[in-house]
Amino acid sequence: DIVMTQTPLSSPVTLGQPASISCRSSQSLVHSNGNTYLSWLQQRPGQPPRLLIYRVSNRFSGVPDRFSGSGAGTDFTLKISRVEAEDVGVYYCMQGTQWWTFGQGTKVEIK
Amino acid sequence: EVKLVESGGGLVQPGGSLRLSCAASGFTFSSYWMSWVRQAPGKGLEWVANIKQDGSEKYYVDSVKGRFTVSRDNAKNSLYLQMDSLRAEDTAVYHCARLDYGAYVRTFDFWGQGTLVTVSS
């Protein structure tokens, strides 16, 4: 199984400041077809997960452009350019290259 | 608007059975793979099962193989998860999720609120 490891597990952020979450996979997420199936999801308190980013850097419909994804191979990053109050929640990276596995989650909270 | 609404959760004894349902609306259900993903209390997410558009292919995480069965009824826009031989470690909120599966993307793009399954004596 591909293990996804996120850092940090908790991220206190000041409103309006940037935030960054890292995700590392135990093996390359490059599929034999050349695509990299790495997604980011947001789970606000009491809500189901919501897709933010797919295939490393593609924002899903309706996702604000303050969210961006980057990376390649085994190392990936989610960045929030300016954190807003509604961004509080847990963020998960997820790979779909070999079945589907998730990172442990990173809790983003306001300082 | 895509909507996924789960039902059927509850308290069951170890070794017991439960059947979860997911009612889908707002999209052409028969055109999409569908999935179940669970979340143990206070824990992260775990993919459980997938089913192809016509039900001809089904895949499961190793920990539920032989105990859980995923199925669908495209005429009723519904997804199901039959859970047998339940164990304490199956306790979780079970989310129904739409799987966008193809060469270009492989991700869960819409999720239901979930239904809680508690396995305890």
Interface residues (C-beta under 8 A of the other chain):
Chain A: N33 N35 Y37 S39 L41 Q47 P48 P49 R50 L51 Y54 R55 N58 F60 Y92 M94 G96 T97 W99 W100 T101 F102 G103 Q104 G105
Chain B: S35 V37 G44 L45 E46 W47 Y59 V61 H95 D100 A103 Y104 V105 R106 T107 F108 D109 F110 W111 G112 Q113 G114
